[in-house]
Amino acid sequence: TETKDNSPIVIGTILSQTGVASAFGESAKNGVILAVEEINAHGGIDGRKITVIHEDDHTDPKTAIGSYKKLTSIDNVDVIIGSNFDFMVKTLFLEAEKSGTPVITPTSPRIAGSTDTNKNSFTMLSDFSEIIYSLNGYLTKTPYTKVAVIYYDGPFGEEITKTISSISVKNGKGVALAETYNSFGIKDWTPYILKMKKEGVDMVFADMLGHDYAKFVEQSKRYGFTPKMITHMDVKDILDDEQKDRSYLNGTIVLNWDVLGDDENFNALFKKRFGKDATHFAAQAYTSVYIASKAVREADTKEEVVSILEKRTFDTPLGKFEFTKNHTGEITKVKVQEIRDGALVDIEVK
């Protein structure tokens, strides 16, 4: 009969293998797979191997709820890693608060008042407002008259707008013009472009998936709208597509908070295993397996897993990691970069 000391540690994942967040879900799943293979090849965590059960939430909150209930009531997992986008993570966090099995998200930051963490939920990233505030140096030293934020309607984009507005007001430039959209894969950005051009906007933060951003920039130039463009690391999807002309993206400023995977050894291991670079927070998913499995190994109950996650500093292959009292990652490394000749180049922002 198996005892607690030699029974497997059971980790469940609820990630978007299909739907609009599928690129994030695939990378996170691969990060989990790499960590599990590594740990099991070395005999497990103090002798306990890891079993992982993967669920696809289809980037649909209702599916995520069903997956959580299956993993907890049928598969009896010890801990869950998931999901990817804020509206998915919010659903899982609420389930964790009610049901008790802890959830760690590798990709979605805490947004106060919206995607709040709770007693049974954790995020590998720090508060989103802190991450966005990393643009302070760039916005303060760069001349502009009017900044706009165009974002997918939801808490993620609202937090970007709020933080950029606060920086802009501090700089004497007024609040950001806020423009929202409600679907992915928009073919025609003309109404947004013409409105911002009319309003005298000369700096834009575009919260968009890579292919949407590429179309937005292309169409902006067609209308003679050439503000300083800022986006986030989702633009990497375009930069990695060598079949595309990427020259028109040169000069784009990129706020990149997915830099844990820049570790050369990790990226080499990931690329050898999966044939592609470690993007879309694969490194955070990989690290979360080390953290979660060590917490489960030390604990006697799921409540104790939470207590250990709250109190410990964990040694992982990508460095030490600990959670704050708000159940967020203590520090998220952030880079402000510029696209030059189709590549991301770090820029000085102090």
N, C-alpha and C positions, 0 to 999 in steps of 0.2 A: 504494500500500500504506500502510495506517495505521501510524504509529509510536506509541511510548509517549507522545510529546508531544501527539498530537492524538486518540488513541483515547479512547473514553469511559471515565470512571470508573464501574465497575459495582458498585452497592450492592444487596444482597439484604435483604429484610425477612422475618422469621418472626414473625408477630403473630397474636393470637387474634381472627380476624374472626367466628368462631362459637364457641359454648360459653359457659361462665360468665364468661369474661374478655373477651367480645366488645366491651363498651363501651370497655374499655381499648385493645383492639387497633384498633378503628375510629379512636379519637382519635390514637393513635400513628401509624397509617398516614397520617392526614390531615396530621399534623405533618410527616411525611417528604415527602409530596406537595408541601406548601407550600414547604418548603425547596428541593426539587429544581426546582420551577417558578421560584422566585426566582433561584436560582443560574444556571440555564440561560438565563433571560431576560437576564442580565447577561454572557453569553458563557462561562459555566462557571468553573471554578477554573483560572486562568492559561491559559485557552483550551481546557481539557478539559471537555466537557459531561458530565452525569451521566445514566446509565441506571439505572433501578431496577426490580427484579424482586420482586414481592410473593408471599409464600406464606402461606396460612392454616393455622395449626397446630391449629385446632379445640379449643384448650385441652386438647390431648392430647399427652403427652410422646413417645409412639411416632411420632405424626405429625410432631412437631418434628424428630426424628432423621432421618426420611425427607426432610424439607424441607431440612435442613442438607446432607445428602449430595447432593441434586439441585443445590442452589445452588453447591456447591463443585466437584462433579465434572462436571456438565453445563453449567451456566451460567458457571462459572469467575468468580464474583464476587470482588471485592477485599476486601470487608468485609461483615459481616452486622449488622443492627440487630434485636434481639429478645431475649426474648419479653416477656410481661407478668407473670404470677404466678410466685412463687418456685419452685414445683415444675417449671414449664416452663423457667425460666431455668437452673436447676441442670442439666437435661439438655443444654441448648445449651452451657453452659460446659464440661461434660465432653467434648462433641464437639470444641469448639474446642481444648481442651488436647491431644487426640489428633491432630487433623487439621491444625491450624495456621492456618486462616482466622479472623481475630479477630472476636469478637462483642462488641457494645456493647448493654447493655439500658438503655432509657430509663426503665423504671418500677419495677424490682425492686432494692432495696438489697442490699448485701452483708450477710450474716448469718454471722458467724464460726462455723466448725464445721459449717455447713450449706450455705448458698448462698455458698460461698467463691469469690472471684475466683481466677484462675490466670494463668499467663504470657500467655495469649491471650484473656483475657476482661476486660471492663471494665463498670462501672456508672456511670451519670450521677449517682447518688445517693451520699451518704455512708453510713458504717456505720449500720445500723438502730438499734443501741443508742444512738448519739448522737442520732438523730432522736427516739426515744421519750423520751430524757432531757430533751428540751425541756419535758416536763410537770413537771419538778422544781419549778419556781417555783409553779405552780398547786397541786400536791399539798401542798407545804410550807405554803402560806398558807391552804389551805381546810380547815376542820374536818371530820373524818370519824373513824369508829371502825374500820370494817372495809371494805377494798377487795376487789373480785373482778374477775377478768378472764375473760370468756367469749369463746372464740375458736375459729376453724376449726382443727382439729387439724393442726398442722404447724409448721415452723420459724418462720414469720412470727409466729404467735400465741405460740409459746413465748418468743420474744425479747421481745415486748411484756410478757408475764407476768414474765419474769426482771428486766427493767429496772424495771417498776413495783414489783415486790417489793423491789428494792434501795432504791428511794426510800422506800417505806413502812416498811421496817425502820429506815432512817436516821431517820425521823420518829417512831419508837417505836410504830408501829401494827402491826407484824408482817408476815409474808409475805402476799401476795395469795392469796385463794381462787381456784383455777384450775378452770374448767369448759370442757370442749371439746365441739364438735359436729362431725359428719362429712359433712354434705351442705348444699347451698344450697337456699333456698326452703322452709325449715321452716315448717309451718303452725301448729304449736302449741309455744310455748316454756314451757308451764305447768310441767313438771318442774323446769326450770332456775330459773324465777322463785320457785317455792315453796321450793326448797332454799336459795337465797340469802336469801330473806326469813327463813327459819328460822335461818340462821347469823348474822343481825343485820347483814347487809351494808348499808351506807349510801352506797357509792360503787361504780360499775360502769364498767369499760372494756369496751365491746362492739366486738369486731373482727368486723364484719359488712358485707356489701354493703347498699346503701341501703334496698332494699325489705324485707330481713330485719330491719334495725334498726328500721324504722318499725313492723313487726308486733310486734317485741319490746317496744318502748316502749308501744304501744297495749295489749298484753296485760298488761304490768306494772301499768299504772294500773288496769286492771280488777280486779286482785288486791290493790290497795292497796299495791303495792310501788313506792315513790317515792324511790329513792336519787338522788344526783347522778349523772347519766349523762354518760359521755365516749365518743366514738367518733372515727373518722377521716374524711377528706374524701370517702369513698365516699357519705356521706349527701347530698352535693350532687345526686345523682340524684333524690332526693325533693324537695329544695328547688327544683330546676329544673322540676318537674312541677306546673304551675299548675292542673291539674285536681284535685290532691289537697289535702285539708285538712292543713296543716302546722303548725297552732297547737299541737298536742300535743307537737311537737318543741322548742318554746321552752324555753330553759334548758339545752339540751344543749351540752356543751363539745366542741369539734371540734379535734383535732390535725391541722393541715393542712400537709403538706410538698409540696404541689403548687402552689406560689405563683409559680414562674417565669413561668407563663402569665398572671399578673396584670398584666404589662406592657401598658399601654393600647394602644400602637401594634400590638404583636403580636396582642393579642386582637381588635382591630378588623380587622386583615388576615385573621385566621383566620375571624372571623364573616362577613366579606364573602365569603370563598371558599366556606365550608361551611355558612353559615346557622345556626351554633351557637357557643356559647362554647368556648374552649380549656380543656377539663378533661381528667382522666385522663392527665396527663403528656404532653399534646400538645407542650408547649413543650420538654420534654426531648428528645423524639423529633426535633423540628425542629432543635434545637441540635446533636444528635448527627450529623446529616447534614453540617453545616458542619465539625465536627471531623473526622469520618471522611474526608470528601472531601479536606480539606486535607492530612491525613496520607498518603493514597494518592498525592496529587499529588507530594509530596516524595519518596516512597519508590521504590526500585527492586525491592524484594521484599516479600512479606508479613511476613517477619520484621522488616524495616525499618519497616513500617507500625506494628507494635507498639512498636518502639523510639521512634518519633516521638510516638506517643500518650503514652508514658511521660514524655517529656522536655519537650514543648512547652507553652507557654501559648498558647491559641487565642483569637483575637478572633472573636466571633460577634455577630450582631445583638442578642442578649440579654446581652451582656457578655463579659468574659474568663472562660475556663474552663481548668482543668487537672486532671489526675488525680494522686492521691497514689501513694505507693510500693505501696499495696495495690490499685491500679487502681480506686479509688473516686473519685467527685467530691470535690473538696476541701471544699466547704461546701455544704450544702443549706439553703436558707432555709426556716424553719419558723415558722408562726403558730399561736398558741393563740387560738381564737375561740369565740364563743358564738352560738347561734341565737336571734335576737330578731326577732319578727314575720316569721318565715320567711326571714330574711337572716342571713348570717354577719357578725359584728361583732368586730373585734380587741379582746382584753382584755389588761390589764396583768398580767404574771405574775412580775415580778422580785421 
